[in-house]
Amino acid sequence: QGSVDCPNLEFKYGDADGHGAELAELYSYTEEPELSTNRRCFEEDFHAQVQGRRWLELDGAQQKAYVMRLLDGLEVVNRDKRLKVARAILYLAQGVFGDCDNEGDVLHWSRHNSFLLYRLGTFTAFLELLNMEIDNSQACSSALRKPAISLADSTELRVLLSVMYLMVENIRVEQEADPPEWKTCRETFRMELSFPVHTEEPFALLLFTMVTKFCSGHAPHFPMKKVLLLLWKVLLFTLGGFEALQAMKVRRREELGLPPLPEDSIQVMRSMRAASPPTYSIELMEQQQQKRGHRSRRPLMKQDSLDIYNERDPFKNDEAGVDEEENDDVDSGIEGELDLMERDAIIPAMPAQRPLIERVSFPKGLPWAPKVRQKDIEHFLEASRNKFIGFTLGQDTETLIGLPRPIHESVKTLKQHKYVSISDVQIKNEEELEKCPMSLGEEEVQETPCEILYRAMLYNLPQYMIALLKILLAAAPTSKAKTDSINILADVLPEEMPVTILQSMKLGIDVNRHKEIIVKSISALLLLLLKHFKLNHIYQFEYVSQHLVFANCIPLILKFFNQNIMSYITAKNRENLPSYPFPVGSGPQFGSCCIKQRWLITFLQLTQMLASRETNLIRNYAETNLNFTMGMLVVFKSAPILKRALKVKQAMMQLYVLKLLKIQTKYLGRQWRKSNMKTMSAIYQKVRHRMNDDWAYGNDIDARPWDFQAEECTLRANIEAFNSRRYDKPQDSEFAPVDNCLQSVLGQRLELPEDFHYSYELWLEREVFSQPIRWEELLHYQ
């Protein structure tokens, strides 16, 4: 049970929200009249073709015949007629809600019609129409001339993108009752989106191009929310979600001959429970004043650093503490801002004896297995040999002669927890390929959807990342309107602005919801790209990370957290309307609380991946220097902002906040650690540790903390060498084959110009006979 100010937020983090919620997020409330327009376009055409029957009453052959007639209507030249047919197809993809009685039937028919439309080639037809609309220079110039852009400027694009989004989302979602032909369609559709068939680039690249064109100002009428939602779902469909990523990681480790993962990270995070948030100095002063008013003598009780933050050791006596539900409110007042010796502990009433079965069900020990790198073992042995023997043996980790018995035991323990990541193997292979390019030959690169996407994005990847961050900045809740900022509200503002207070409130709610959905889609697709690129190759991940970091992604994310986070999460930007689709009687309402929690957690994961970039190159300097991203966290004073986010009682969100606090704890100073003992205990209890990492009580760093330029430059050089070797088409002339046979060289036929024989003698005199030959230069040539 949470307190009144900090309630427990029951939220399950996954690849996406519920199916109905994801479909509802495609629309804004200002688009509600268009739903009835879609229905009218369908019914006019349908009743003209089929007399006296409904769509639900047709058999499969009749439905196919009608859809084929609709697709023929997309080939007409008249733009208005083509739009009417597209609206009729959109009504089918929306689930023919006019003939359904409840939301479940609408979702069922939406999925059924989406599979039918895909089998008949609707997606390919709409892709051609989308390319036509993107290249429509008349619409772009018309939008540029307008002082204010509204929904009317993007009608055709919104209809096309809505149909494509509904098809992707409905086909992507798997259900147990799906027939076998649907599963076959799903795999075929995934392959079609992943591997370019009709074009030279995957479909996701077309959507990235729309994003950059919008941000450059050449196409301000593009409906960015729909583009970003479609881009996110295409990436999620083609690359795979978190569980698919975990399965790929397990399979890749098996292929490389690495030991299995110590635990399933998804299951560990799902089993975690939220903790009571730390208190702040103002609350502590109020509690101190209350204590002075009625101070009574109470015996002191020693506090266990593990029990102080949410979970108890099941094998301790019950007298030593209370259950977490009873201890939340009491413990929140015993914060680490005061010295440990000055605390007055409260002994609660004795709880009833629990049966042994319930005690055994508590988790024992830390949730994560500690990890040790090969470098950690080498550094430990180097320090031990210098101390006890006086010399070192380099990278030898087997010879322990002359070292005392406790060192032997320590080395044994370190080796038991040794962890070799896929990134370590990839970096080692890259180093070998750079050293021996001729003997090792060309690298065999597996053509995965992730590899194809990276190759297609590579040369414009900086522009893609900057464009996404520009949109993110425009959607930030604390950002002020600037003249040079992009307008992301073009597909939510109506053609006629509201005149009454009620309409203004409705539009304000719609605008806030619109921004939240944009932020959710951008954060999700960035995290998805980083995770898949990291598994595919670590240098691909590093390349994307560098562009995000240098484009100030971390301060931008901190901007979202630098506010009253609890008030922001619990504010609901929704209307008293059904969620999907709007015209259907009454249905469940999806508030924005889940949307905000989702992208806040996603932002924390994104920041944690950027801040703890796990290449050996950066780790080699971790003992003495901050890397660039960790330095940004310290410079922008993220610790108080992140600590404020601990007020949200959601286990996964707290875990990633604690991870971000852990990597910068060493650089925050002794006073901060002394004043935040409860947060330190939480980090120890919930976050994975490396055995030789003195993250908590390391000495203050004497070296210059910003001396990271050399490491970053070396990393950038390695990334450029990787991209050049794997993706540049022209081979380096140094490794190009040379023909050393004099006869074959002289016997080659050369294409000479027609007038060459007229000036042949002049050419010989100027280029051959008059040029002195410096034979000595051949001896000095390197």
Order of alpha helices (4+ residues) and beta strands (2+ residues): alpha-alpha-alpha-alpha-alpha-alpha-alpha-alpha-alpha-alpha-alpha-alpha-alpha-alpha-alpha-alpha-alpha-alpha-alpha-alpha-alpha-alpha-alpha-alpha-alpha-alpha-alpha-alpha-alpha-alpha-alpha-alpha-alpha-alpha-alpha-alpha-alpha
